[in-house]
Amino acid sequence: MNAYTPDEFTLNVVEDLYYTPVLSERTAMHASQVVSLGPHGAKFYEDEPALIYLPLGAHIEDPEKIVCLCSDTREGEIPDWQPLPKSHYHYMAKESKVMIRAWHFSLYTAIVSCPYPELVKPVLVGEPTTLELKEVKGVKVHFPDHSLADEFEAKVKVFYSDDPALPEAEIGQEKEGNALATPIIMLGPHGVEFDKDVIIQLPLPDCDEITRKFDLEPSHSLTIYHSPTGEDEPITWQPCLVEYQVKQESDGTRVIVFPVRHFSWYKAVWDILSSTMHGAKVGVSYFYPYIRFAMMCTAMMDETADTRSFGLEIICYRSDKKLPEVGNYKHRVGGSLKPKFVRPGAIVIKLVSNDFEADTLHGESAQLLKEESDFHGLEFEKQFACVYKGEPVKKGVFGKCIVERKASGFNENIFEFNLTKCGNEGEFQFDNTDGWSLMATRELASMLGITTDENWKEFAKHLGFTKHEIRNRLSSTTDPFALIMGAFQARGGTPDEFVQALYAVGRGFRIGGDSSSTDAVGYKKFPSGSGGFRSTSEEDSDTSAGPSQSSTPSRKKRTYPGGNFTGATSKKRQRSDMSESAASSYSSYHEDQMHRNSKQPLGTSELWKISQFINQQWKSLGRNLSVPEEDLKQVEYAYKDMRECSYQMLLKWKERFPSKCSFGSLYVALCDSGLNSVASSHCIFSRSPK
């Protein structure tokens, strides 16, 4: 190993989305956080690698699908994610983590891969050969003897109903045009021409039902299409003028059979509209349960004091998206711990409890069961009106939520979690005894400038309120300061801690600094025992609810000096780190405010330079810049390259809002999109972007 002392080693959890690997949401999902190990480039002996343990935040059905990635770049550089050899990591099922053996320090993360099925097989001269995929029943490619003069490797890859000609966001959704009749396949090697006909066989899902429902005759109601393009080239579907036959296999499967003389993309479509087929819930997309979406589930609650009735909202949403805004349901009372891959179909949500029942007086179904009949990857929510059977549960577990997918003859369990109250779901009853005097505390807050304009939001952030709570819970009340104080009191905060926080934030307003600081290992510092509020840097994607998880503020970036990444540094070094952090906090605040308020206009050259760092977040950034959805869809359809999409979106923004096209506006939008490092490194008003 290079000559490094143990206290020079660092491990950072990097939550900036700029460093997240770019994945196809249909074939892979993120399974862990991104970690940065330092010093970058530190190397280890071949027989003594560093061992990195990454907790996995995804449900793992098949350990073989886990892929660990490494980017040999520093923080601040464009990541270059590459898969590690399988021999370099090991899945630890009991601990739900992966152990990586690393011979150098850089960026690491893990994903779960679900690739499309494919088969590669050699075709020998003079021998007939058949390619048959076991994963997709009915797909066969038959090569007669002497189909080519030389031996070659043939490849077949099945994309099911995922048309590569469509943008990622449109895959799996109802499409215009004729209905797909077979799975889409790609045959390789691309461009090969054969001396004899190669016979392709593709299944026709629900063929008999479709012909009966729509009065079709398969022998002349199908059209075959091909695209003479390579795997990495844009798809251009064209009619393929060949004769075909519809046959029935020995097991009853209907298939279409047709000859080809060259390899490319192939599919067959029915002579009816896709929307008609989609409405009948038959065809390729309903026959194959292969499509899976990484989903999370969260339960929200709203309760009024002095009544036995309350409302519950169960939200299922994509794990790669933020928790949707939930209106008046303000309190999280449970949720899934990890994302799970969910297939399309009917999703059933049911509530079970001995403490409450359906509020039938207000129209709720007595079964406390609701169904999403046609789930196809979009977020959805179900609301329940409930009433306690006896006295309201003040705190603790009061029920269970079960989410299932309907399958043939049984229900497949997807999520199951407890509904848990923290004790603050009703209106707060303020204790005005001892140090909790609302009138006196409000007067102090006014003197310190906390209640001036919207300064209370900074105070709420300092106490650990999430952005979601500030937007949806505090901003909607006529007296946010009273609600902040009541919430802090209800969660165990003391009067002394509350007053200390008032002075800390007020001091920041007076001298223009940041009221928070960082401790020796990079954690955000809050008053001790601050009632269990989470850090504002954390989005509302917590994995559990209840008092057991509400005692420690969450951390966004963790830095662990020490050889085993868990030990503390010396007291001298800790004091030095704290003083350095405190000394820089005010200047950092000023610098951030200057960047946010910059009116310096952005030119097309600056937009082009910045576009290379946006990656898959370009649509999220566009929405934060108020670019209309129709413009985003137009860009997505017109351009395949991600950087070009980013650049064209920025041009749309500049065209629609020329007066707002400034470094400051883009800086704010980048930060709101989770691209803080891009904002601070490449969108600085005092110099041209790097």
Secondary structure, 3 states (H helix, E strand, C coil): CCCCCHHHCEEEEECCHHHCCCCCCCCEEECCCEEEEECCCCECCCCCCEEEEEECCCCCCCHHHEEEEEECCCCCCCCCEEECCHHHEEEECCCCEEEEEECECCEEEEEEECCCCEEEEEECCCCCEEEECCCCCCCEEEECCCCCCCCEEEEEEECCCCCCCCCHHHCCCCCCCEEECCCCEEEECCCCEEEEEEEEEEECCCHHHHHHHHCCCHHHCEEEEEECCCCCCCCCCEECCCCCEEEECCCCCEEEEEEEEECCEEEEEEEEEHHHHHHHCCCHHHHCCCCCEEEEEEEEEEECCCCCEEEEEEEEEECCCCCCCCCCCCEEEEECCCCEEECCEEEEEEEECCCEEECHHHCCCCCCEEEEEEECCCCEEEEEEEEECCCCCCCEEEEEEEEEEEECCEEEEEEEEEEEECCCCCCCCCCCCCCCCHHHHHHHHHHCCCCCCCCHHHHHHHHCCCHHHHHHHHCCCCCHHHHHHHHHHHCCCCHHHHHHHHHHHHHHHHHCCCCCCECCCCCECCCCCCCCCCCCCCCCCCCCCCHHHCCCCCCCCCECCCCCCCCCCCHHHHHHHHHHHHHHHHHHHHHHHHHHHCCCECCHHHHHHHHCCCHHHHHHHHHHCCCCHHHHHHHHHHCCCHHHHHHHHHHHHHHHCHHHCEHHHHHHHHHHCCCHHHHHHHCCCCCCCC
